[in-house]
Amino acid sequence: MSLKNFLQSKQFLLHISLIVLVFVVLLLLTTTFLSLYTHHGKAYAVPDFSGLSLNEANNEATNSKLKLEIIDSLYVPEAVPGTVIDQYPNPGYQVKQGRTIFLTIAAMMPELVDVPRVVDISLREAIARLEIAGLVVGRIEYKPSEFINLVLEIRHNGQRLTTTDKLPKGSD
């Protein structure tokens, strides 16, 4: 039998037809499964969690078929401690059900930082170290000394500080 006769035979055409049919059926099954699995075309608007407590945010997320995860906490003096101050994705963004929304909440108290070593160094260097530590330089008092602009001591609320002390970040 020649190649031309084989390609025109009923058996060959039947096999080719079956292959095409199986391919089409698999393609339809795959697209249908993917559409169901990925919830194609079904998106929900992300609610605004700003200002909500964690319990309120969890209730809202459950109602919206979303998950929450706290990724950070920041101390913001004007925010109510324990409330949501930022979220990703932003409110109104369209997401699928079960998506995790990442929250930043207001910390209960400011972060405590170590007091840097600033005694017996120049005022300029001391100010730089305090600012790097996240502290604010308050009132500066000058006292007679054999060196110009040498830091003799550091105080907070009238109390003398050492490097073993901790202060809330942003203190002066």
DOLUM-51265 format. One record per atom (N, C-alpha, C): y, z, x; atom name. Coordinates in nm, 3 decimals. Atoms other than C-alpha are relative to their C-alpha. Layout:
BEGIN
(atom (Y Z X) "CA");
...
//
This chain:
BEGIN
(atom (-0.116 0.000 0.083) "N");
(atom (0.000 0.000 0.000) "CA");
(atom (0.124 0.000 0.089) "C");
(atom (-0.122 0.012 -0.080) "N");
(atom (0.338 -0.098 0.138) "CA");
(atom (0.101 0.107 -0.042) "C");
(atom (-0.103 -0.100 0.027) "N");
(atom (0.641 0.128 0.151) "CA");
(atom (0.077 -0.035 -0.127) "C");
(atom (-0.073 0.045 0.119) "N");
(atom (0.817 -0.080 -0.115) "CA");
(atom (-0.079 0.033 -0.127) "C");
(atom (0.084 -0.031 0.116) "N");
(atom (0.526 -0.040 -0.357) "CA");
(atom (-0.009 0.151 -0.024) "C");
(atom (0.007 -0.145 0.014) "N");
(atom (0.504 0.334 -0.286) "CA");
(atom (0.129 0.057 -0.063) "C");
(atom (-0.128 -0.048 0.054) "N");
(atom (0.876 0.387 -0.357) "CA");
(atom (0.017 -0.038 -0.146) "C");
(atom (-0.011 0.042 0.139) "N");
(atom (0.836 0.205 -0.689) "CA");
(atom (-0.114 0.056 -0.087) "C");
(atom (0.114 -0.051 0.077) "N");
(atom (0.519 0.387 -0.793) "CA");
(atom (0.043 0.114 -0.093) "C");
(atom (-0.029 -0.104 0.099) "N");
(atom (0.510 0.622 -1.092) "CA");
(atom (-0.011 0.139 0.062) "C");
(atom (0.020 -0.130 -0.062) "N");
(atom (0.385 0.912 -0.881) "CA");
(atom (0.123 0.042 0.081) "C");
(atom (-0.120 -0.029 -0.081) "N");
(atom (0.680 0.893 -0.639) "CA");
(atom (0.120 0.030 -0.090) "C");
(atom (-0.113 -0.021 0.091) "N");
(atom (0.938 0.862 -0.920) "CA");
(atom (-0.014 0.132 -0.077) "C");
(atom (0.025 -0.126 0.068) "N");
(atom (0.777 1.156 -1.102) "CA");
(atom (0.036 0.118 0.090) "C");
(atom (-0.031 -0.107 -0.095) "N");
(atom (0.802 1.375 -0.790) "CA");
(atom (0.151 0.011 0.025) "C");
(atom (-0.146 -0.001 -0.021) "N");
(atom (1.166 1.277 -0.729) "CA");
(atom (0.069 0.059 -0.123) "C");
(atom (-0.058 -0.052 0.125) "N");
(atom (1.247 1.350 -1.095) "CA");
(atom (-0.021 0.151 -0.010) "C");
(atom (0.027 -0.143 0.002) "N");
(atom (1.081 1.694 -1.070) "CA");
(atom (0.089 0.075 0.101) "C");
(atom (-0.085 -0.062 -0.103) "N");
(atom (1.274 1.775 -0.751) "CA");
(atom (0.144 0.012 -0.052) "C");
(atom (-0.136 -0.001 0.053) "N");
(atom (1.606 1.682 -0.915) "CA");
(atom (0.010 0.101 -0.114) "C");
(atom (0.001 -0.093 0.112) "N");
(atom (1.515 1.880 -1.229) "CA");
(atom (-0.002 0.146 0.050) "C");
(atom (0.007 -0.135 -0.056) "N");
(atom (1.422 2.192 -1.027) "CA");
(atom (0.133 0.037 0.066) "C");
(atom (-0.128 -0.024 -0.064) "N");
(atom (1.744 2.161 -0.826) "CA");
(atom (0.108 0.031 -0.103) "C");
(atom (-0.100 -0.022 0.106) "N");
(atom (1.958 2.137 -1.141) "CA");
(atom (-0.022 0.135 -0.068) "C");
(atom (0.030 -0.127 0.064) "N");
(atom (1.780 2.433 -1.303) "CA");
(atom (0.038 0.116 0.092) "C");
(atom (-0.037 -0.105 -0.095) "N");
(atom (1.823 2.646 -0.988) "CA");
(atom (0.152 0.012 0.013) "C");
(atom (-0.146 -0.001 -0.008) "N");
(atom (2.190 2.547 -0.966) "CA");
(atom (0.060 0.069 -0.123) "C");
(atom (-0.049 -0.063 0.124) "N");
(atom (2.249 2.647 -1.331) "CA");
(atom (-0.031 0.149 -0.002) "C");
(atom (0.035 -0.141 -0.005) "N");
(atom (2.064 2.976 -1.287) "CA");
(atom (0.088 0.077 0.099) "C");
(atom (-0.082 -0.064 -0.103) "N");
(atom (2.258 3.057 -0.971) "CA");
(atom (0.144 0.019 -0.049) "C");
(atom (-0.139 -0.013 0.048) "N");
(atom (2.600 2.987 -1.124) "CA");
(atom (0.009 0.099 -0.116) "C");
(atom (-0.001 -0.096 0.111) "N");
(atom (2.510 3.182 -1.438) "CA");
(atom (-0.013 0.143 0.053) "C");
(atom (0.017 -0.132 -0.059) "N");
(atom (2.388 3.480 -1.232) "CA");
(atom (0.128 0.046 0.071) "C");
(atom (-0.122 -0.036 -0.072) "N");
(atom (2.699 3.474 -1.010) "CA");
(atom (0.114 0.032 -0.097) "C");
(atom (-0.104 -0.025 0.100) "N");
(atom (2.927 3.456 -1.313) "CA");
(atom (-0.019 0.137 -0.065) "C");
(atom (0.028 -0.130 0.060) "N");
(atom (2.757 3.758 -1.469) "CA");
(atom (0.019 0.113 0.101) "C");
(atom (-0.004 -0.102 -0.103) "N");
(atom (2.734 3.953 -1.143) "CA");
(atom (0.144 0.031 0.044) "C");
(atom (-0.137 -0.018 -0.049) "N");
(atom (3.097 3.898 -1.035) "CA");
(atom (0.101 0.021 -0.111) "C");
(atom (-0.090 -0.015 0.114) "N");
(atom (3.242 3.934 -1.386) "CA");
(atom (0.113 -0.103 0.005) "C");
(atom (-0.097 0.109 -0.016) "N");
(atom (3.413 3.598 -1.343) "CA");
(atom (0.092 -0.008 -0.122) "C");
(atom (-0.098 0.012 0.107) "N");
(atom (3.733 3.577 -1.545) "CA");
(atom (0.034 0.130 -0.069) "C");
(atom (-0.027 -0.129 0.063) "N");
(atom (3.729 3.946 -1.640) "CA");
(atom (0.075 0.089 0.100) "C");
(atom (-0.081 -0.081 -0.091) "N");
(atom (4.013 4.128 -1.466) "CA");
(atom (0.080 0.100 -0.082) "C");
(atom (-0.075 -0.106 0.063) "N");
(atom (4.196 4.449 -1.550) "CA");
(atom (0.127 0.025 0.081) "C");
(atom (-0.124 -0.036 -0.069) "N");
(atom (4.555 4.542 -1.469) "CA");
(atom (-0.013 0.142 0.054) "C");
(atom (0.004 -0.132 -0.061) "N");
(atom (4.578 4.836 -1.230) "CA");
(atom (0.110 0.086 -0.063) "C");
(atom (-0.103 -0.087 0.057) "N");
(atom (4.755 5.126 -1.403) "CA");
(atom (0.088 0.062 0.108) "C");
(atom (-0.091 -0.067 -0.093) "N");
(atom (5.050 5.303 -1.242) "CA");
(atom (-0.040 0.148 0.007) "C");
(atom (0.043 -0.137 -0.020) "N");
(atom (4.917 5.630 -1.101) "CA");
(atom (0.111 0.089 0.055) "C");
(atom (-0.109 -0.075 -0.063) "N");
(atom (5.253 5.737 -0.951) "CA");
(atom (0.041 0.119 -0.085) "C");
(atom (-0.044 -0.122 0.067) "N");
(atom (5.349 6.092 -1.038) "CA");
(atom (-0.109 0.074 -0.075) "C");
(atom (0.109 -0.067 0.072) "N");
(atom (5.011 6.176 -1.194) "CA");
(atom (-0.072 0.099 0.093) "C");
(atom (0.084 -0.091 -0.078) "N");
(atom (4.804 6.473 -1.081) "CA");
(atom (-0.135 -0.068 0.023) "C");
(atom (0.130 0.061 -0.029) "N");
(atom (4.458 6.401 -0.943) "CA");
(atom (-0.090 -0.005 -0.123) "C");
(atom (0.082 0.001 0.122) "N");
(atom (4.288 6.501 -1.269) "CA");
(atom (0.045 -0.108 -0.097) "C");
(atom (-0.053 0.104 0.089) "N");
(atom (4.517 6.277 -1.474) "CA");
(atom (-0.032 -0.139 0.053) "C");
(atom (0.030 0.130 -0.061) "N");
(atom (4.467 5.990 -1.229) "CA");
(atom (-0.149 -0.033 -0.015) "C");
(atom (0.144 0.023 0.017) "N");
(atom (4.086 6.033 -1.243) "CA");
(atom (-0.032 -0.039 -0.144) "C");
(atom (0.023 0.035 0.141) "N");
(atom (4.092 6.025 -1.625) "CA");
(atom (0.047 -0.142 -0.028) "C");
(atom (-0.054 0.136 0.020) "N");
(atom (4.309 5.712 -1.623) "CA");
(atom (-0.090 -0.104 0.067) "C");
(atom (0.088 0.094 -0.071) "N");
(atom (4.081 5.545 -1.366) "CA");
(atom (-0.132 -0.018 -0.073) "C");
(atom (0.125 0.009 0.077) "N");
(atom (3.770 5.626 -1.569) "CA");
(atom (0.018 -0.087 -0.123) "C");
(atom (-0.029 0.082 0.118) "N");
(atom (3.928 5.475 -1.879) "CA");
(atom (0.018 -0.147 0.036) "C");
(atom (-0.024 0.138 -0.045) "N");
(atom (4.020 5.163 -1.679) "CA");
(atom (-0.118 -0.058 0.077) "C");
(atom (0.121 0.044 -0.071) "N");
(atom (3.670 5.136 -1.523) "CA");
(atom (0.029 -0.027 0.148) "C");
(atom (-0.035 0.011 -0.141) "N");
(atom (3.811 5.188 -1.172) "CA");
(atom (-0.042 0.127 0.073) "C");
(atom (0.032 -0.116 -0.083) "N");
(atom (3.732 5.424 -0.884) "CA");
(atom (0.123 0.035 0.082) "C");
(atom (-0.112 -0.046 -0.082) "N");
(atom (3.980 5.631 -0.685) "CA");
(atom (-0.050 0.057 0.132) "C");
(atom (0.029 -0.059 -0.130) "N");
(atom (3.982 5.727 -0.320) "CA");
(atom (0.131 0.040 0.065) "C");
(atom (-0.121 -0.049 -0.067) "N");
(atom (4.242 5.942 -0.145) "CA");
(atom (-0.012 -0.036 0.147) "C");
(atom (0.006 0.042 -0.140) "N");
(atom (4.323 5.791 0.193) "CA");
(atom (0.101 0.074 0.087) "C");
(atom (-0.099 -0.067 -0.081) "N");
(atom (4.623 5.997 0.297) "CA");
(atom (0.075 0.102 -0.086) "C");
(atom (-0.091 -0.091 0.069) "N");
(atom (4.853 6.284 0.209) "CA");
(atom (0.122 0.016 0.089) "C");
(atom (-0.127 -0.011 -0.072) "N");
(atom (5.217 6.305 0.307) "CA");
(atom (0.083 0.109 -0.066) "C");
(atom (-0.091 -0.099 0.057) "N");
(atom (5.465 6.583 0.267) "CA");
(atom (0.131 -0.070 -0.033) "C");
(atom (-0.126 0.057 0.046) "N");
(atom (5.756 6.455 0.060) "CA");
(atom (0.070 0.112 -0.077) "C");
(atom (-0.064 -0.116 0.062) "N");
(atom (6.003 6.735 -0.025) "CA");
(atom (0.034 -0.020 -0.148) "C");
(atom (-0.040 0.021 0.139) "N");
(atom (6.117 6.574 -0.352) "CA");
(atom (-0.116 -0.030 -0.094) "C");
(atom (0.117 0.029 0.084) "N");
(atom (5.763 6.501 -0.479) "CA");
(atom (-0.071 0.131 -0.039) "C");
(atom (0.079 -0.115 0.045) "N");
(atom (5.553 6.746 -0.680) "CA");
(atom (-0.130 0.003 0.081) "C");
(atom (0.123 -0.006 -0.081) "N");
(atom (5.268 6.867 -0.453) "CA");
(atom (-0.125 -0.033 -0.081) "C");
(atom (0.126 0.035 0.065) "N");
(atom (4.929 6.719 -0.540) "CA");
(atom (0.008 -0.119 -0.094) "C");
(atom (-0.012 0.118 0.087) "N");
(atom (5.064 6.414 -0.724) "CA");
(atom (-0.007 -0.127 0.082) "C");
(atom (0.012 0.131 -0.067) "N");
(atom (5.017 6.047 -0.642) "CA");
(atom (0.140 -0.051 0.033) "C");
(atom (-0.129 0.056 -0.040) "N");
(atom (5.306 5.899 -0.443) "CA");
(atom (-0.010 -0.147 0.039) "C");
(atom (0.017 0.142 -0.033) "N");
(atom (5.158 5.560 -0.347) "CA");
(atom (-0.142 -0.041 -0.032) "C");
(atom (0.134 0.051 0.031) "N");
(atom (4.864 5.339 -0.435) "CA");
(atom (-0.013 -0.143 0.049) "C");
(atom (0.031 0.138 -0.034) "N");
(atom (4.695 5.018 -0.325) "CA");
(atom (-0.131 -0.037 -0.069) "C");
(atom (-0.103 0.097 0.032) "N");
(atom (4.662 4.776 -0.499) "CA");
(atom (0.108 0.059 -0.092) "C");
(atom (-0.115 -0.045 0.077) "N");
(atom (4.999 4.814 -0.668) "CA");
(atom (-0.025 -0.009 -0.150) "C");
(atom (0.015 0.006 0.146) "N");
(atom (5.036 4.872 -1.044) "CA");
(atom (0.021 -0.142 -0.052) "C");
(atom (-0.010 0.132 0.060) "N");
(atom (4.985 4.561 -1.253) "CA");
(atom (-0.086 -0.106 0.067) "C");
(atom (0.085 0.095 -0.072) "N");
(atom (4.765 4.387 -0.995) "CA");
(atom (-0.132 -0.014 -0.076) "C");
(atom (0.123 0.026 0.073) "N");
(atom (4.459 4.226 -1.155) "CA");
(atom (-0.121 0.021 0.091) "C");
(atom (0.121 -0.029 -0.076) "N");
(atom (4.126 4.365 -1.031) "CA");
(atom (-0.120 0.001 -0.093) "C");
(atom (0.124 -0.006 0.079) "N");
(atom (3.764 4.364 -1.147) "CA");
(atom (-0.041 0.145 -0.021) "C");
(atom (0.045 -0.136 0.026) "N");
(atom (3.593 4.668 -1.293) "CA");
(atom (-0.078 0.053 0.118) "C");
(atom (0.070 -0.064 -0.110) "N");
(atom (3.455 4.916 -1.044) "CA");
(atom (0.074 -0.005 0.132) "C");
(atom (-0.078 0.011 -0.124) "N");
(atom (3.722 4.835 -0.784) "CA");
(atom (0.054 0.137 0.039) "C");
(atom (-0.054 -0.127 -0.050) "N");
(atom (3.838 5.126 -0.566) "CA");
(atom (0.151 -0.015 0.020) "C");
(atom (-0.145 -0.005 -0.019) "N");
(atom (4.207 5.211 -0.582) "CA");
(atom (0.027 0.110 0.101) "C");
(atom (-0.027 -0.094 -0.108) "N");
(atom (4.337 5.384 -0.269) "CA");
(atom (0.132 0.070 -0.026) "C");
(atom (-0.118 -0.080 0.034) "N");
(atom (4.584 5.668 -0.325) "CA");
(atom (0.051 0.079 0.120) "C");
(atom (-0.065 -0.093 -0.091) "N");
(atom (4.832 5.859 -0.112) "CA");
(atom (0.062 0.108 -0.088) "C");
(atom (-0.050 -0.110 0.083) "N");
(atom (4.913 6.201 -0.252) "CA");
(atom (0.103 0.083 0.077) "C");
(atom (-0.099 -0.090 -0.059) "N");
(atom (5.195 6.447 -0.192) "CA");
(atom (-0.072 0.126 0.049) "C");
(atom (0.065 -0.117 -0.059) "N");
(atom (5.076 6.723 0.042) "CA");
(atom (0.058 0.128 -0.059) "C");
(atom (-0.042 -0.129 0.053) "N");
(atom (5.094 7.083 -0.073) "CA");
(atom (0.106 0.067 0.089) "C");
(atom (-0.097 -0.059 -0.093) "N");
(atom (5.286 7.188 0.238) "CA");
(atom (0.016 -0.094 0.119) "C");
(atom (-0.021 0.090 -0.113) "N");
(atom (5.435 7.014 0.540) "CA");
(atom (-0.101 0.024 0.112) "C");
(atom (0.090 -0.009 -0.115) "N");
(atom (5.221 6.945 0.844) "CA");
(atom (0.060 0.098 0.102) "C");
(atom (-0.046 -0.092 -0.104) "N");
(atom (5.242 7.219 1.107) "CA");
(atom (-0.016 -0.067 0.135) "C");
(atom (0.004 0.061 -0.133) "N");
(atom (5.328 7.100 1.457) "CA");
(atom (0.021 0.108 0.105) "C");
(atom (-0.019 -0.093 -0.112) "N");
(atom (5.311 7.279 1.790) "CA");
(atom (0.143 -0.010 0.050) "C");
(atom (-0.132 0.000 -0.061) "N");
(atom (5.642 7.384 1.939) "CA");
(atom (-0.016 -0.049 0.143) "C");
(atom (0.015 0.051 -0.136) "N");
(atom (5.680 7.176 2.256) "CA");
(atom (0.068 0.093 0.103) "C");
(atom (-0.060 -0.080 -0.108) "N");
(atom (5.769 7.334 2.589) "CA");
(atom (0.137 -0.059 0.030) "C");
(atom (-0.137 0.049 -0.022) "N");
(atom (6.146 7.304 2.611) "CA");
(atom (0.084 0.097 0.083) "C");
(atom (-0.075 -0.097 -0.080) "N");
(atom (6.253 7.614 2.803) "CA");
(atom (-0.004 -0.043 0.147) "C");
(atom (-0.018 0.033 -0.143) "N");
(atom (6.380 7.557 3.160) "CA");
(atom (-0.005 -0.150 0.026) "C");
(atom (-0.017 0.144 -0.023) "N");
(atom (6.434 7.183 3.114) "CA");
(atom (0.139 -0.038 -0.052) "C");
(atom (-0.134 0.043 0.042) "N");
(atom (6.750 6.982 3.046) "CA");
(atom (0.007 -0.012 -0.151) "C");
(atom (-0.022 0.009 0.144) "N");
(atom (6.900 6.978 2.698) "CA");
(atom (-0.042 -0.138 -0.051) "C");
(atom (0.035 0.137 0.040) "N");
(atom (6.856 6.601 2.680) "CA");
(atom (-0.151 -0.017 -0.013) "C");
(atom (0.147 0.009 0.004) "N");
(atom (6.483 6.624 2.759) "CA");
(atom (-0.056 0.086 -0.113) "C");
(atom (0.046 -0.090 0.107) "N");
(atom (6.439 6.919 2.519) "CA");
(atom (0.019 -0.064 -0.137) "C");
(atom (-0.026 0.067 0.128) "N");
(atom (6.599 6.726 2.232) "CA");
(atom (-0.102 -0.112 -0.022) "C");
(atom (0.098 0.110 0.012) "N");
(atom (6.371 6.428 2.301) "CA");
(atom (-0.138 0.056 -0.035) "C");
(atom (0.132 -0.059 0.028) "N");
(atom (6.058 6.649 2.303) "CA");
(atom (-0.008 0.055 -0.143) "C");
(atom (-0.002 -0.054 0.136) "N");
(atom (6.159 6.824 1.979) "CA");
(atom (-0.008 -0.112 -0.104) "C");
(atom (0.001 0.112 0.094) "N");
(atom (6.223 6.493 1.802) "CA");
(atom (-0.135 -0.071 -0.002) "C");
(atom (0.133 0.061 -0.007) "N");
(atom (5.893 6.348 1.923) "CA");
(atom (-0.101 0.086 -0.076) "C");
(atom (0.091 -0.091 0.070) "N");
(atom (5.717 6.657 1.782) "CA");
(atom (0.026 0.000 -0.151) "C");
(atom (-0.030 0.004 0.143) "N");
(atom (5.882 6.590 1.445) "CA");
(atom (0.089 0.113 -0.046) "C");
(atom (-0.092 -0.110 0.034) "N");
(atom (6.128 6.878 1.459) "CA");
(atom (0.144 -0.049 0.010) "C");
(atom (-0.141 0.038 0.002) "N");
(atom (6.501 6.858 1.396) "CA");
(atom (0.078 0.102 0.083) "C");
(atom (-0.082 -0.089 -0.083) "N");
(atom (6.751 6.998 1.645) "CA");
(atom (0.112 0.053 -0.087) "C");
(atom (-0.103 -0.066 0.081) "N");
(atom (6.974 7.248 1.468) "CA");
(atom (0.121 0.036 0.085) "C");
(atom (-0.119 -0.048 -0.069) "N");
(atom (7.261 7.453 1.605) "CA");
(atom (-0.032 0.026 0.147) "C");
(atom (0.016 -0.021 -0.144) "N");
(atom (7.303 7.455 1.982) "CA");
(atom (0.105 0.100 0.045) "C");
(atom (-0.091 -0.101 -0.055) "N");
(atom (7.454 7.761 2.151) "CA");
(atom (-0.001 -0.014 0.152) "C");
(atom (-0.012 0.008 -0.145) "N");
(atom (7.583 7.745 2.505) "CA");
(atom (0.024 0.140 0.056) "C");
(atom (-0.015 -0.128 -0.068) "N");
(atom (7.546 8.048 2.735) "CA");
(atom (0.023 -0.028 0.148) "C");
(atom (-0.023 0.022 -0.144) "N");
(atom (7.664 8.085 3.093) "CA");
(atom (-0.132 -0.001 0.076) "C");
(atom (0.121 0.014 -0.083) "N");
(atom (7.399 7.974 3.343) "CA");
(atom (0.040 -0.069 0.128) "C");
(atom (-0.031 0.066 -0.127) "N");
(atom (7.388 7.853 3.700) "CA");
(atom (-0.025 -0.151 -0.007) "C");
(atom (0.027 0.142 0.017) "N");
(atom (7.262 7.513 3.569) "CA");
(atom (0.070 -0.052 -0.126) "C");
(atom (-0.069 0.059 0.115) "N");
(atom (7.449 7.282 3.331) "CA");
(atom (-0.104 -0.058 -0.096) "C");
(atom (0.087 0.051 0.107) "N");
(atom (7.273 7.206 2.999) "CA");
(atom (-0.148 0.032 0.022) "C");
(atom (0.137 -0.044 -0.014) "N");
(atom (6.958 7.399 3.088) "CA");
(atom (-0.037 0.081 -0.124) "C");
(atom (0.044 -0.073 0.119) "N");
(atom (6.763 7.525 2.784) "CA");
(atom (-0.056 0.134 0.045) "C");
(atom (0.042 -0.135 -0.038) "N");
(atom (6.722 7.901 2.814) "CA");
(atom (-0.102 0.056 -0.099) "C");
(atom (0.093 -0.047 0.101) "N");
(atom (6.541 7.970 2.486) "CA");
(atom (0.010 -0.090 -0.123) "C");
(atom (0.000 0.076 0.125) "N");
(atom (6.449 7.815 2.151) "CA");
(atom (-0.026 0.099 -0.113) "C");
(atom (0.010 -0.093 0.113) "N");
(atom (6.488 7.991 1.815) "CA");
(atom (-0.014 -0.079 -0.130) "C");
(atom (0.011 0.053 0.137) "N");
(atom (6.397 7.925 1.453) "CA");
(atom (0.018 0.116 -0.095) "C");
(atom (-0.034 -0.107 0.094) "N");
(atom (6.547 8.139 1.175) "CA");
(atom (0.020 0.134 0.073) "C");
(atom (-0.031 -0.122 -0.076) "N");
(atom (6.663 8.388 1.439) "CA");
(atom (-0.113 0.052 0.085) "C");
(atom (0.115 -0.046 -0.077) "N");
(atom (6.315 8.431 1.589) "CA");
(atom (-0.019 -0.086 0.125) "C");
(atom (0.026 0.072 -0.125) "N");
(atom (6.247 8.337 1.950) "CA");
(atom (-0.139 -0.064 -0.007) "C");
(atom (0.126 0.074 0.007) "N");
(atom (5.968 8.075 1.977) "CA");
(atom (-0.062 -0.022 0.137) "C");
(atom (0.073 0.037 -0.120) "N");
(atom (5.701 8.003 2.235) "CA");
(atom (-0.084 -0.123 -0.031) "C");
(atom (0.081 0.122 0.021) "N");
(atom (5.469 7.708 2.283) "CA");
(atom (-0.126 0.028 -0.081) "C");
(atom (0.116 -0.031 0.081) "N");
(atom (5.194 7.893 2.095) "CA");
(atom (0.033 0.002 -0.150) "C");
(atom (-0.042 -0.002 0.140) "N");
(atom (5.398 7.889 1.771) "CA");
(atom (-0.012 -0.138 -0.062) "C");
(atom (0.004 0.124 0.078) "N");
(atom (5.371 7.628 1.498) "CA");
(atom (0.111 0.005 -0.104) "C");
(atom (-0.106 0.011 0.101) "N");
(atom (5.648 7.505 1.269) "CA");
(atom (-0.031 -0.115 -0.093) "C");
(atom (0.017 0.115 0.091) "N");
(atom (5.648 7.285 0.961) "CA");
(atom (0.077 -0.121 0.054) "C");
(atom (-0.064 0.122 -0.046) "N");
(atom (5.728 6.926 1.054) "CA");
(atom (0.131 -0.019 -0.074) "C");
(atom (-0.131 0.020 0.060) "N");
(atom (6.096 6.852 0.992) "CA");
(atom (0.087 0.124 0.004) "C");
(atom (-0.080 -0.123 -0.009) "N");
(atom (6.210 7.211 1.058) "CA");
(atom (0.109 -0.016 0.102) "C");
(atom (-0.107 0.002 -0.103) "N");
(atom (6.532 7.271 1.245) "CA");
(atom (0.014 0.135 0.064) "C");
//
